[in-house]
Amino acid sequence: MRSDWSPLQTAVTEATSFLVIKGKRIAGAIHLMILTMWNILKRLARALWSLGITTHSKSSMVLSGPVKQFVTGPLWVVLLGKRRDVSLLIALLSPVLALVTAWWVGSTVGYETLTAWVRGTWFGTEPSLAIFLGVSGLLVLGAISAGINSGLLPTGLLVGAPIFGAAVTRYGTTVTYTWGSQVVSLPNAVGIAVLFALGFGVPATVSGLVLGRALRNVVRVYGGRSGPSSAAENA
């Protein structure tokens, strides 16, 4: 019995020793691979850190020169205006103007009548004086904003607010399509109003800025300031 057990014990011992040796070799290989990857990652992190510092220093040098002067000068005036208080006042006034327009259209004219006026004026079948007066009022608002402040975004808000307010009265009305009728939901009304405000407000804003700049130059010339103006004033 003992003679049969001895070879089995020897085989088990040798197999265990073999597995232990292979396990140590595998563990050593894994340790070496992890150490190598860790060193590679540290070198990569150092290289990226050095590159980031170099890029930041170079970009700071560039932005602190002419680019910074342009961003804080003419570009700032063109986008946000010369006077922050006026731009803030326009931004706060625009929602009020949109609400007043929506209330007036909804309580007096109605969305269906407004749509008929716009279509008749656009296609020339039945021009409406109210539409021409409304467009003229938007141009006047844009020209006044541009003449005082020169801000593209504040002027766009001021001009687009009445258009948004008039178009949002579409909410709750029944619209007929080729496949049937549908009551306009609030998200649909707001989305269409935003599209109308952008589609009609952007051309009106640009036209108002052109008129405002032209009027400002006329006032400057006839007001005794015939000399050359700065880049920020011409924006």
Phi, psi and omega in degrees: 000318180291328180292328177287327183285328184298312178297324179294320179294321179296319180295318179295320180296316180295320179296320179295317178298320179296317180293322179296316180296315179296322178296319178295320179294316179296317179297321178295319179295318178296318178298317179296321180293318179295319179296319179296315179297322179296318178295320179295317179295322178295318178295319179295319178297319178296320179294317178294321178297316178296319178295320179296318179296317179296316180296319179296318180294318179292318179294325177296321178295321181290314183289340179277357181257230183298326181296316179296320178296323179289318182293317181276356181251254184301319182295319178298317180294317181296319184277311189248350177099167182280329185242120181292325181295320178292318178298318178294320179297319179294318179298324178281332181282333186299312177299323178296318179295322178294318179295318179296318179296316179297319179294317182293315180295316182291329185266340184243304188271305185095149184293322181297316178294319178298318178298318178297320178298315181296315180295316179297323178286320183293315182272352178080006181284324180208078182300143181245131178295328181297323179292318179296321178293322178295315178296319178297321178296321177296319178296322178295317177300315179296320180293320179294315179298317180292322180292328182271319191237331178067019181269125181292313181292313176299320179295321177297320177296318182294320182282322183282341182298311178297325178295316178298315181297321179290322183284332183288346175292356173296340181299131177088351179277165179257122181251133181258124176250178179293334181263000178143187181259154181208137176279131184286124178276170181295313177300322178295316181295318180293318179297314178294323179296321177296318178297318177296318180297322178285316184294319180263335183284324181296311176299320178294324178294313180298316179297319178295322177295320179295315179296317180296320178293320179296316179294324179294321177293321178296315179296322180294318182291311182281350177268003175103359179256074183272356181285170180293142180261166182282169180293324179292326179287329179280351183290000000 
